[in-house]
Amino acid sequence: MRIIRVLFVLTMCVLAKNAVATEIYVRADSLLSAGDTLFVSLPGQEDLDFIAMETRCAMPSADIRRHRHVWWSMLWDDVGGECGVTVDFDMGEMLEGVDAPAAIVSLWRGGEMLSSAVVSSGFDFSGRWNSVSVEWSAGRMNVYVGDRLLAGCLSVEMPQPRCRRFGVTASDKVHVDEMMAETEPDPYVMLHTEWTAEKIVAEFDRPDGIWPGSLEGQWVYLDRDTDTDKALPGGEYRLAIVRSGSGYDILYMEGARTCASEWKCGMLKGRLMPTAFDGHFLLEWYDAEGYPAGHENYATLENPSLLSMSFPLLDSMLRFSRCSRAGSSGRRISHDVIK
């Protein structure tokens, strides 16, 4: 048995601080012998929201005219042992109840079969190209197969794997054309900071409260002018703005309505960077689902107590008023709602 490792083309897209979406594409163009395994390394990341892996292979002996029992597998490592999806061709006889060529697609972990399905359409049985794709999201794993278009064939509850590689192996010669992987981090996890409710209260609960001309302080939702066909308000936010490097971090405090359970006090809601114009800032804003809210956004300090945030591509604007004390309307932050 040979184990073959290949380099990959890696594309990374930074979503937020320490949050990186990755796309891996390998044009393998490899011929494996029986028992060989071709592996592709994956970048080590945790707290992922989505994982997908796909392989495209052709197995000459998986031809209905040859009447042979052969298989190929896409496999990956996990903390519970090796896992995989196997495409099992048995060309010697028809499967019971199936009056056409068919294959059994099975999902296994550590040698134990977890689920299987019979595939008889949308699949090539002449030894040519077929693809297998697996995806994890929201605690479920879905398996898709097909020769030209992928169709779902298995769906099971399964936590995301902590895999560092995935590969292809087979019982006979197999051509491996492409291997692809895609990951997306959990955006909420990546928006956590070291700020807590207590630290924010201590930072801004001062008698002076307002710093003329400064963005630093606490701000509470005032009103909005939004195009509801393009953007819906995620809540009536209370925010804290603190200096960070050459700009400012916008911290969520409370007030979320959409995805409210995901937002905790101290999470990063956005960033502001000063421009050449006084009171004008470039705005990076994370929406209710934790993803960047488009481009060309900006914020304007209309006066020491009024901050507007504009989203031109969404035809929307939010306005916030400064809190002179630790909480809106002079009250302190409610620690009961900050969990």
Phi and psi in degrees as a GROMACS rama.xvg file:
@    title "Ramachandran Plot"
@    xaxis  label "Phi"
@    yaxis  label "Psi"
@TYPE xy
-105.382  140.527  ARG-2
-111.023  119.863  ILE-3
-112.551  127.367  ILE-4
-111.239  138.679  ARG-5
-123.401  152.431  VAL-6
-76.7984  164.159  LEU-7
-135.772  160.925  PHE-8
-90.6049  120.676  VAL-9
-115.557  124.294  LEU-10
-112.019  128.316  THR-11
-120.819  139.538  MET-12
-126.712  117.467  CYS-13
-79.1056  119.556  VAL-14
-92.5573  -39.6697  LEU-15
-158.283  -174.977  ALA-16
-56.6203  119.957  LYS-17
66.4706  10.3015  ASN-18
-105.046  119.935  ALA-19
-130.545  123.469  VAL-20
-89.9864  136.123  ALA-21
-122.535  146.305  THR-22
-130.844  126.716  GLU-23
-117.224  129.137  ILE-24
-131.987  127.579  TYR-25
-125.446  120.226  VAL-26
-89.8429  87.7803  ARG-27
-68.8898  -47.6815  ALA-28
46.3556  51.6486  ASP-29
-120.441  147.329  SER-30
-109.977  116.801  LEU-31
-101.625  142.673  LEU-32
-87.8079  168.758  SER-33
-56.6416  128.995  ALA-34
89.6973  -14.4634  GLY-35
-69.7926  151.995  ASP-36
-131.591  127.929  THR-37
-103.659  118.374  LEU-38
-110.969  145.483  PHE-39
-119.91  129.091  VAL-40
-77.1482  146.009  SER-41
-112.878  144.142  LEU-42
-67.0849  135.104  PRO-43
-72.8583  115.419  GLY-44
-140.272  149.132  GLN-45
-119.654  173.952  GLU-46
55.3894  50.3372  ASP-47
-89.2555  144.92  LEU-48
-93.3804  -24.6498  ASP-49
-153.51  136.695  PHE-50
-135.03  136.956  ILE-51
-140.118  140.766  ALA-52
-135.854  143.533  MET-53
-146.283  142.42  GLU-54
-132.837  150.335  THR-55
-128.456  121.883  ARG-56
-136.774  158.135  CYS-57
-130.811  132.482  ALA-58
-120.997  102.65  MET-59
-54.1508  -35.4944  PRO-60
-77.0636  -9.74925  SER-61
-86.1427  55.9643  ALA-62
-115.92  127.444  ASP-63
-56.3003  -26.7455  ILE-64
-75.8322  -14.4306  ARG-65
-93.9049  -15.0061  ARG-66
52.2945  53.0726  HIS-67
-122.231  153.987  ARG-68
-99.734  107.768  HIS-69
-136.968  165.136  VAL-70
-152.965  158.328  TRP-71
-138.801  152.324  TRP-72
-131.707  143.989  SER-73
-100.575  128.006  MET-74
-132.128  160.455  LEU-75
-151.295  158.066  TRP-76
-92.8218  153.463  ASP-77
-152.17  166.071  ASP-78
-63.8072  -25.6508  VAL-79
-89.8734  7.04517  GLY-80
115.638  175.762  GLY-81
-68.8535  139.697  GLU-82
-124.432  164.252  CYS-83
-173.985  168.049  GLY-84
-119.586  123.582  VAL-85
-111.327  134.202  THR-86
-102.411  112.762  VAL-87
-107.327  112.483  ASP-88
-98.2707  123.947  PHE-89
-122.491  92.0941  ASP-90
-85.082  -0.632637  MET-91
-79.0601  -25.5642  GLY-92
-153.522  156.382  GLU-93
-77.4198  146.942  MET-94
-72.6961  147.809  LEU-95
-59.359  127.825  GLU-96
83.1325  0.702218  GLY-97
-119.041  118.864  VAL-98
-99.6852  30.3357  ASP-99
-147.829  161.888  ALA-100
-53.0783  140.981  PRO-101
-149.896  161.002  ALA-102
-131.59  154.624  ALA-103
-103.13  122.308  ILE-104
-101.391  118.91  VAL-105
-125.193  144.415  SER-106
-107.491  130.622  LEU-107
-139.289  159.107  TRP-108
-145.925  125.801  ARG-109
57.3969  32.6225  GLY-110
86.0632  -4.90973  GLY-111
-102.377  126.911  GLU-112
-75.3547  130.758  MET-113
-100.639  -34.3104  LEU-114
-166.262  157.083  SER-115
-152.444  161.512  SER-116
-150.826  149.765  ALA-117
-94.7476  129.739  VAL-118
-116.69  121.991  VAL-119
-127.298  -4.20812  SER-120
-135.718  156.61  SER-121
69.538  20.2859  GLY-122
-136.069  145.491  PHE-123
-91.4602  131.182  ASP-124
-119.955  27.6243  PHE-125
-116.481  19.343  SER-126
83.7512  12.0683  GLY-127
-100.869  -156.953  ARG-128
-80.8922  135.031  TRP-129
-136.111  153.8  ASN-130
-122.091  148.052  SER-131
-126.86  132.214  VAL-132
-131.209  139.148  SER-133
-125.301  141.659  VAL-134
-136.625  140.71  GLU-135
-119.195  131.679  TRP-136
-162.447  138.203  SER-137
52.9027  39.9017  ALA-138
78.5572  8.26329  GLY-139
-122.489  150.001  ARG-140
-115.295  130.079  MET-141
-118.055  139.149  ASN-142
-115.634  131.72  VAL-143
-124.081  141.287  TYR-144
-139.202  161.344  VAL-145
163.973  162.896  GLY-146
-89.6041  -42.3242  ASP-147
-114.337  -52.7935  ARG-148
-111.837  138.542  LEU-149
-83.7991  138.597  LEU-150
-131.378  143.524  ALA-151
-68.0237  138.104  GLY-152
-131.607  -20.1174  CYS-153
-140.261  144.837  LEU-154
-149.034  118.606  SER-155
-137.633  155.797  VAL-156
-75.2932  122.103  GLU-157
-159.624  126.772  MET-158
-64.7219  156.664  PRO-159
-62.9844  139.849  GLN-160
-76.8643  153.53  PRO-161
-102.777  66.2748  ARG-162
-95.6333  150.219  CYS-163
-113.457  -2.03505  ARG-164
-164.763  158.093  ARG-165
-141.406  159.589  PHE-166
-158.316  -174.197  GLY-167
-132.193  137.855  VAL-168
-143.858  164.873  THR-169
-157.074  164.073  ALA-170
-85.1985  -11.0271  SER-171
-150.411  -179.627  ASP-172
-57.3396  134.922  LYS-173
-141.217  136.039  VAL-174
-90.8956  126.715  HIS-175
-106.034  116.52  VAL-176
-91.1402  -56.8749  ASP-177
-135.028  149.451  GLU-178
-137.049  128.554  MET-179
-135.069  150.008  MET-180
-145.561  149.807  ALA-181
-143.641  135.783  GLU-182
-133.089  148.763  THR-183
-133.84  129.547  GLU-184
-73.881  157.57  PRO-185
-68.5477  112.172  ASP-186
-63.2293  -33.6643  PRO-187
-67.0616  -41.0896  TYR-188
-59.8966  -39.6346  VAL-189
-73.6011  -11.7424  MET-190
-96.0208  -0.511638  LEU-191
-70.5319  144.341  HIS-192
-128.136  -176.679  THR-193
-85.3564  -5.21189  GLU-194
-74.6312  139.593  TRP-195
-125.675  170.422  THR-196
-57.9606  -41.8158  ALA-197
-64.7184  -41.4967  GLU-198
-66.9633  -37.4915  LYS-199
-67.4594  -44.0944  ILE-200
-59.5179  -45.1745  VAL-201
-64.4807  -33.507  ALA-202
-69.4228  -37.0464  GLU-203
-118.408  -2.996  PHE-204
-83.5284  75.3147  ASP-205
-128.062  154.941  ARG-206
-60.6742  -39.0034  PRO-207
-70.5094  -41.218  ASP-208
68.3012  -51.6337  GLY-209
-111.829  133.311  ILE-210
-109.089  107.046  TRP-211
-53.3253  128.482  PRO-212
80.7311  -3.51154  GLY-213
-100.36  149.528  SER-214
-83.1598  -22.0779  LEU-215
-62.2056  136.548  GLU-216
142.301  -168.948  GLY-217
-108.419  142.468  GLN-218
-131.69  142.349  TRP-219
-122.939  144.429  VAL-220
-54.8854  134.1  TYR-221
-110.207  -59.7081  LEU-222
-163.311  -178.812  ASP-223
-148.254  159.798  ARG-224
-135.932  97.5378  ASP-225
-127.476  149.879  THR-226
-92.4184  104.736  ASP-227
-70.183  -10.7534  THR-228
-76.8056  -19.5956  ASP-229
-112.313  -27.7969  LYS-230
-153.235  138.362  ALA-231
-114.517  139.448  LEU-232
-65.093  134.816  PRO-233
-87.0831  -4.62755  GLY-234
157.53  -178.803  GLY-235
-109.231  88.5288  GLU-236
-77.3145  147.456  TYR-237
-109.375  132.888  ARG-238
-127.276  156.118  LEU-239
-120.793  136.252  ALA-240
-114.945  123.359  ILE-241
-127.584  148.606  VAL-242
-69.598  140.692  ARG-243
-146.69  107.8  SER-244
62.7461  -129.166  GLY-245
-89.9558  1.37065  SER-246
-131.922  -147.403  GLY-247
-138.489  145.507  TYR-248
-99.3334  139.374  ASP-249
-101.265  118.495  ILE-250
-105.628  134.851  LEU-251
-74.0489  138.575  TYR-252
-115.891  -55.5049  MET-253
-167.856  174.365  GLU-254
109.061  -2.26402  GLY-255
-67.5742  141.76  ALA-256
-115.538  -47.4195  ARG-257
-79.0929  129.224  THR-258
54.7749  37.254  CYS-259
-59.1552  -34.8595  ALA-260
-68.0075  -18.4585  SER-261
-84.5357  -20.4227  GLU-262
-95.5772  126.872  TRP-263
-120.417  150  LYS-264
-56.9614  131.398  CYS-265
100.954  -8.82423  GLY-266
-71.0243  152.932  MET-267
-76.2944  122.113  LEU-268
-103.551  -17.3479  LYS-269
174.621  -175.428  GLY-270
-141.938  151.741  ARG-271
-127.043  134.301  LEU-272
-124.2  128.476  MET-273
-66.0154  152.596  PRO-274
-115.771  -172.436  THR-275
-72.8982  -9.09152  ALA-276
-104.848  129.645  PHE-277
-58.8797  133.496  ASP-278
76.2474  8.5822  GLY-279
-118.438  133.039  HIS-280
-136.9  143.842  PHE-281
-74.9665  137.386  LEU-282
-117.41  126.948  LEU-283
-111.198  122.89  GLU-284
-128.973  136.157  TRP-285
-103.073  125.218  TYR-286
-73.8285  -176.402  ASP-287
-61.5407  -25.4359  ALA-288
-92.2655  3.93491  GLU-289
89.2949  9.28079  GLY-290
-106.787  153.222  TYR-291
-57.0665  135.328  PRO-292
-93.2139  64.2407  ALA-293
76.4093  -165.316  GLY-294
-123.677  174.753  HIS-295
64.5165  19.9913  GLU-296
-79.9321  149.385  ASN-297
-150.211  162.384  TYR-298
-128.033  149.198  ALA-299
-132.316  128.905  THR-300
-86.3957  95.9397  LEU-301
-64.9286  -40.689  GLU-302
-157.086  174.591  ASN-303
-55.7261  -17.4281  PRO-304
-117.967  8.0236  SER-305
-136.481  122.732  LEU-306
-122.721  126.179  LEU-307
-111.43  143.671  SER-308
-121.849  122.357  MET-309
-112.915  139.384  SER-310
-125.78  81.3185  PHE-311
-57.1088  -39.4798  PRO-312
-71.1075  -15.3095  LEU-313
-107.719  4.04554  LEU-314
49.8457  47.126  ASP-315
-139.755  152.103  SER-316
-145.29  141.957  MET-317
-117.985  144.548  LEU-318
-124.428  143.228  ARG-319
-129.571  144.067  PHE-320
-108.589  147.84  SER-321
-74.2216  140.1  ARG-322
-91.5228  128.006  CYS-323
-79.5147  -19.0283  SER-324
-123.919  -166.442  ARG-325
-67.7293  -26.7442  ALA-326
-125.704  166.139  GLY-327
-66.936  150.051  SER-328
57.4527  28.6667  SER-329
81.7262  -1.29364  GLY-330
-93.0185  160.325  ARG-331
-81.816  164.581  ARG-332
-61.7534  136.173  ILE-333
-81.7836  108.274  SER-334
-70.594  -14.8123  HIS-335
-69.0369  -30.3533  ASP-336
-96.5935  -6.38791  VAL-337
-99.1814  100.461  ILE-338
